[in-house]
């Protein structure tokens, strides 16, 4: 066996065992109705109201809800989202969990607005927010321009983190109705220019007087819908 083929014989097995990931997955949540459960929307199934998106093999915790901007006929008081007019949020529970059946690496990013309270996101090597934590990212409170013209949760900021290993789920720890997400991206860190972005720290507002308002009392909207 020549030296070239000996080298090739050593390289091919290494390639076979190296993790290979498809193109980055970007979830923009367009096509979901306001305040409907995401369900199987991105997992080969349908959402609560029968809507379906691309099958990326991404599943969601039961508390994951779509939200359409009030300016587009929905209920949400937000603006400046990178892909109008729908975002992701949760109205109950302590965590919002997204799981990727085939895994993802080696980065994760998203756009968000969190006007009143900070949050945290953990990346796990197991489905459903289980297993080992591969990375943790603090999510700072964001400023608001209130210029949607009616969206207090405006604008959106980009955050991203790199990690080692293969992730299978992410869990956002936040207060219900206090965190809006858009353009959630598995396998790439992006910003509004489509380039690699760094985590953005923004100043905390001087008052939490409007804390109880969240995103226009969306929990109440959800309860009325199913009451």
N, C-alpha and C positions, 0 to 999 in steps of 0.2 A: 504494500500500500504506500503510495507516494506521500510526501509530507503534506501536500495540499489536502488530500482526502483524509489523512489522519486528523488534521486540524478540523475539517468539516465534521467528522464523526464525533469530535468532542463538543462542537458547538451546538449541533442539532438537538441532542438530549437536553442541553441547558435551555434552549428555546422552548422545548416542549413543556418544561416544568415551570417556566416563568409565567407569572400572572399576565393574562392578556385581557384588556378591557375594550369594549366597543367605544364608539364616539361618545362624548359627554352627553348626559341626559339633562335636558332643560325643561322644567315644568313651569308653564305660564298660567295654568288654571283657566284659560279661556275656554268657554263652552259649558262651564258649570253655572247653575242658577244661584241666585243669592240665597244664602243660608241653607243650602242643601248639603247633605253629607257627601264627601268625595267618594267613599265606597270604592268600587272597582274601576273607577274612571280611567286610571292609568295602569290597570292590571288585567286588561282583556275582558273586563266586565262593564258594568254601568254604575253610574252614581245613583243617589237616592231617587232622583226624578227620571232616571232612565237615559241620561246623557252618557256618552262615551268619548274617550280621547284615545291617543296613541297607546298601544300596549307596550309600556316600558318595563313591565314587571315590578312596578312600584306600588306597594300597598300602604294604607293609611290607618291610623288608629280611628276608632269609631267617632271620636269627637272632632275630627278634621272636617271643616266646612269651607265651601266656597263663599265668596262675598263679592257682589257687584257694586260698583260705585253708584251712589245716589244720582250723580250727574248722568248716568247711563240707564237710569230706571231701577236701580237696586236700592239697597239699604245702607251701604257703607259710606262712612264719612272719611274718605281718604283721597289722596291725590299725589301726582308725581310718580306713580308706579311705572316701571319700565315697559310693561306690556299691558296697556289698558284693555278691559276695564275690570278685570277680576283678580282677586288675591285670595290667599289662604289664611284662615285664622281658626281658633278654637274657642268655644263658649263655655266649656265645662271641663273639669278634671285638672290635673296638675301638669301633665306633659302632652305634647303633640308629637307623635312618632311616625316617621316615614321609614319604610323598609324596602330594600332593593334585593330581590331574590338572587340575582347573579353577582351581587357585590359591586363595589366601586372603589377606585383608588386613583390617585393619592391626594385628592383635594376635594373640597366641598365649599360652595359659596351660595349666596342668596342676597336679595334686596329686602329691606325691612323698614318698618316704621314702628317705633315704640316710644310714644310721646311721654308717658307717665312713669313707667317702671322699667328697669333693666331686665334682662333675661340671660339664659345660658343655653348653649347647645352642646350636647355630647355626641361623639361618634363612637358607635359600638361595632364589634366584630361579629355580633349575633343579630338575628332578626328580632324585631319588636322591642328594641332598646335593652337587649340582654347581652351577656358575655362581658368581654373586657372593654374598657374605655380606651380608645385609640387616641383621642384628642378631645380637648375641651376649649370652647371659645366663649368668652364673655360678650354679651350683646349690650352695648351701652344705650342709655336713653338718648332719643333723638330730639332735635329741635323741630319746631313746627312753623310753617309760613302761613298756615290757614288760608292758602290762596288757591284753592281748587275750583271754584271759589268757596265751597262750603266744607272742605275736608280738613279736619284738624290733624288727622294722621297723614301729614304731608310735609316735606317730600320723603322719598325713600332713599336709603343709603345702602351701599354695597359692603358686604363683609365676606371674608373667605379665610380658609385655613388649609394648610397642608399637613399630611400625616403619613406615617409608615404603616404598612399592612394593608389588609383588605377590609373595607367597611361594609357592613350589611344593613345598618340602620342609623338614623339620627333621631335624637330626642330633644325637643325644645322645652325647656323648663321656664314657664312664664305664668303670669296671672292671666286667667281667661279674659278674652276680649281686649287684651292689652298689647298684642303683637300681631302685626299684619306682615305677610310674607309674599314675595313674588319672584319669578324667575329663579326658582330653586334649582341649583345646578350640581349634579353629581359628576365628579371627574374633571372639573376645571374651575379655576377661579376667574370670574369675569366681572367687569364693571360696565357702566352704561356706554362705554366706548368699545366694548367687546375685547378689551385687553385685560391682561392680568392685573388684579387690583389688590391692594393691601387693606387690612381691617381699618375702619374709619372710626375714630373716637370723636364724639360730638358732645357739646356742653349740655349739662342737665338743666331743665327748666327750673326756675326759682320757686315754683309753687306746684303742689299736687292737688290744688283745690278742686279740680275737675275730675279727680280720680274715678268717682262713681259713674261718670258718664260713659266711660270706655268709648267704644265706637258706636255711639248713639243707642246705648242700651240694647245691643244685639242679642243678649241672652233673653231679654223679654220678647224680642221678635221671634226668636227660635221657639220659645215656650208657647207663644200664642199660635204659632204655626202647627204645633203638634198637640195642643191642648184639646 
